Amino acid sequence: MSDRPARTEEEVLDAIERRRRRPVRKLLEDRITLSHGAGGKATHTLVEALFLAELRNPLLEAMGDSAVFEAGAGGPRLAFSTDSYVVSPLFFPGGDIGELAVNGTVNDLAMSGARPLYLSAGFIIEEGFAIADLQRVVASMGAAAREAGVTIVTGDTKVVERGKADGLYINTAGVGVMERELDLSPATVRAGDRVLVSGTLGDHGIAVMVARGNLGIEVDLESDTAALAGLAAHLLDAVGDGVRCLRDPTRGGLATVLAELALETELSIMIDEPALPIVPAVHGACEILGLYPLYIANEGKLAAIVAPEATDAALAALRAHPLGQDAAVVAEVRPDPPGLVLLETSIGGSRVVDMLAGDPLPRIC
C-alpha cells in the first residue's frame, strides 16, 4: 500500500477532466468492426474519439449509464437513458429480446440512483418475421415492464427488407426520477473503498452463446436478465451515501467496468480472484472456449463501490434481497498503481486486468 495522501473531490474531478482532454492515442480504424460494439477497448475508443468529440456537452461528458439533469429551474432531477438490443438468438434460456430490452434500460436508470418511470420502445422488424414471434416478444416486454414498475408510453415501428435486420432489433429509452440527494459517480470513489457484486458473473453471456447451438457444448444455465431497480433502491435505503458508485457489468463484463473506473479515477483496483462468485457451468464453458468470466456479460447483476465502513451493511442489504443472495465483496480500491486493475490470483500471483479487447461474444444484448 502507498502512503500517498487521499485526494480531495476537486483533485479527482481535475484528474478526470485532464483525462478527457487528452487526445486518444489509438487511432480509429477505417471501418467499423464487431469489436466496436463489444463494450471494450474498441468501443471506448470509438465513443471518445468520435461521438464524444463531435457531440461534446457537459451531460454527455459524464459518460454515465444515464444522463442526470434538472427538469427546468426548480424542477425534479431526472435520469434519461437509451439502449439498443440486437441479441441473437432472440429467444434464449431465461429470457428473450423483449424482456432484455426493458430490463436493460431500467437497469441503466437504476445505476444512476433513479426510480425508473417511463420507457419508449422502437422496433426494427425484418420483412417475413413471424407475427407469432413478435407477439411473444411484445408480451414479454409488457410482463417485464409490469414487474419493473415502469410504463411503456411511446414507440415506433419500422420494417426493413428481408435479410436486413436479423429478424428483430429493439431500441428502448427511459426516464426516471432522482429521489435521493446522492452523487453516484466515479468522482466520489476513494482509496480504501470496496467493490461488491450482487451475484454470480457471466451467466447471461454464456447462456446466450450456448443457445446459438453452434459450439457443440451443453450447459444447464439460464440468463440472469432482471430489473435491478428494486435491488438498487434497497441498497441505497440501507447504506445511503456509503454507496459511491453503481454499475451493471453488461458488455465487457466486470473487468471492463472496473478498468474504466480505474482510468476515470486514476486509482487502482485489486480484485480477489477466489472471492469472485462464478457458477461451475460458467467456469466450465469458459475453460472449454478459452474465455475468462470477468469479461462475460451479465444482465441482472450490479457492481457497487462502497465506503469501507459501509461494506458490511451493503453486503447484508444485497443478500437480503432476492436478486442479491449470492452477493460478495470482490475487490478493493487502492491508490497505486494509478489507473490499473490487478487480479490477485488464487495461486498468489497478480496480473493486470484490462478492458475487453476484441469481440469474443457478439450479439449478446
Number of C-alpha atoms within 10 A of each C-alpha: 7 8 7 9 8 12 12 12 13 11 13 21 16 14 16 18 14 11 15 16 9 8 11 15 8 11 10 13 11 6 6 11 13 14 18 20 19 26 23 25 22 23 22 18 19 20 15 17 17 13 12 16 15 10 9 12 10 8 12 14 15 16 13 19 21 26 20 24 15 13 12 8 6 7 9 13 17 21 27 22 22 21 16 17 21 19 21 21 18 24 18 19 15 15 20 22 25 27 23 27 29 34 25 28 26 32 31 30 32 29 26 28 27 27 25 26 19 19 23 18 22 16 18 18 22 19 17 12 15 12 9 8 14 16 11 15 22 15 14 20 22 18 15 21 23 13 12 20 16 20 17 18 11 12 13 11 10 11 15 14 10 13 10 13 16 17 21 23 21 21 20 24 24 27 24 25 23 21 12 15 10 17 15 20 20 23 21 20 25 24 20 17 23 26 25 23 27 27 25 21 29 30 26 27 30 26 26 29 20 19 21 14 11 8 11 7 11 12 14 10 19 17 22 24 21 23 27 26 22 18 22 27 18 17 24 18 13 17 20 17 18 20 26 22 24 25 24 25 26 25 27 27 26 27 25 27 23 29 23 21 23 23 18 21 25 21 21 24 29 24 26 17 18 12 13 20 19 17 15 12 17 25 17 13 20 16 12 11 11 10 17 15 25 21 28 27 31 30 27 26 30 27 23 27 31 30 24 18 13 18 21 13 15 29 23 16 22 26 19 16 17 10 21 24 16 17 25 22 22 18 25 20 24 22 23 18 16 14 18 22 30 21 18 17 14 11 8 8 8 15 12 12 19 18 22 26 17 19 18 18 20 18 19 24 26
